[in-house]
Amino acid sequence: METVIYMPLLVEGTDCWRPVRAVRITDNCFEVIDQIAPGESWKFAPSSRVRCRKRIFTGGEAGLEAFEYAIESDSNYQLLKKHEKEIFRVVFKNGEEAVVRVISVSGECEDFVYDLLSTNRDRENHRVRSDAAYCARFADLISARLEVEI
């Protein structure tokens, strides 16, 4: 269900919040569905899952304040985190299907680093070095399935 949460703004000089649209995932977990307005800096990126708590703002009005990431509620995050260093078949929002070896998973950055083993697409940015890796946000991931090594 869509609702309004209050996003902390950065580099404003004082504490400021922007009302943004979000979808409730659990009682205190929301996925941000609004986009950043030009000239603003948000504490959490669009498509992030955030925890919210009730807050009384300066003018006396009450609202839900985003205060920390909640990526651990994402099933793909849970799977990749549990099986770090293993091989997965992943599907991205842009239609790319790939087989990857997950190198590391970050809850704070809401992303994962991986070594690309195969893909159904030509990559625009090919690796210059063979030991380089790719990084993807969980917000761009549709599905992940653990591959069984034979």
N, C-alpha and C positions, 0 to 999 in steps of 0.2 A: 504494500500500500504506500502510495506517495505521500510524503509529508515535508515539512520545512524544518531544517536544522540550522544552527548558527555556526558558520565557519570562521575560525580565527584568521585574521588578516595579519600579514607580516609587514615589517618596515613601515608602520604607520606612525610610530612615535609614541602612541598610547595604545591601550588595549582596545581593539575594534573587532567586530564580527560582521559577517555578511550573511543574510538569510539565503540559503540555497536549497534546492530541491533534492530530496533523497528518497530512497526506497528502504523500508524497514525489512531487515533480514531476520533479526531476532529481537528480543525485548530492548536491548541497548545497542544493537549493531545495525548500522545503516550503510547503504551504498550510495555515494554521491553521484547524482545524475546531471547536475548543472555543469556548465563550462565556466572557466575563469574569465571574468570581464577584463577587457583591455586595461592595462595600467595597474591591475591588482596582483598581489602575491598571496596565495592561500597556504595555510599550514599543511593541508592535505590535498593531493591531486584529484582531479575529476576521475570518476570510476573507482576511487579508493573505498575500501570498507573501513568505517570508523566507529569507535565507541562513542556514545553520547551520554551526557548526564544532565539532569535538570539544573538550570542556573537562573538566578534572578539578576537581570541586567541593571545598569545604572538608573535607567528611567523607571524601574520597578516592574517592567514586564518580565514574564517568565518564558523560557524556551529551552530547547535541547541544544547543548553546546558540544561540538565535536572536540574530543580531548586526546584521543590516541588511536593508532591504527588497530584494526581488528581482522587482519588478514587470516588469522588462524581459523576463522569460520569458513574459509574457502576450501572446498573439498580437494581441488587440484593442489593447493598449497600443502594440505595435510599429506596427500599422497607423495608428492615430490620430496617433502621434508623427511618423511619416514624412509624413503628409498633413495636418499642422496647418493650419488656416485653410480647409480644404475641407469639402465637404458629404458627410454620411453618412446612411445609413438604419440606425438602431440599434434593438435589441430589448432591453428591460430585464426583469429577473426578475419584476417585478410585472405583466407582460403588456403594458406600454406599448410601442407601436411608434411611432417618431418619425423625422422628417427634421430633422437638426441641422447647423449649421455649427460645427465645432470651433474654439474660440478659443485655448485653451491646454491643454497636457497636462503633468501633474506626476507624475514618478516617485516623488518623496519623499512626497507626500500620497496617491498611488495614486488620483488622480481626474483628471477633465477638466472644463473649463468650456466651455459651448456656448450658442449662440443657437438657440432652438427655432423651427423653420420650420413644422412641422406635426406633429400627433400624433393617435392614434386615441382619446385620452382627454381628458376635461375635467380641467384642472389645478386642484387644490385651492388652490394658491397662485399666483394670477395676478400677473404683473409689474405693479408700480405705475408704473414708468417704462419707456418704450420702449427705453432703452439698457441695461436690466438683463439679466443672463444667468443661466443655470442651472449647477449643478455636480452631477456624478454620480461615484460611486466605480466603479472597474473591477470590483469584487466584485459590483456590482449589474447588470452588463452581460452579456447572453447572447451577442449578436453585433453586429458592425459591418460594414457594407459600403459601400465608397466609391461615391458616386453620380457618374455621368458627367454633367457639365453640357453642355447642348446650346446 
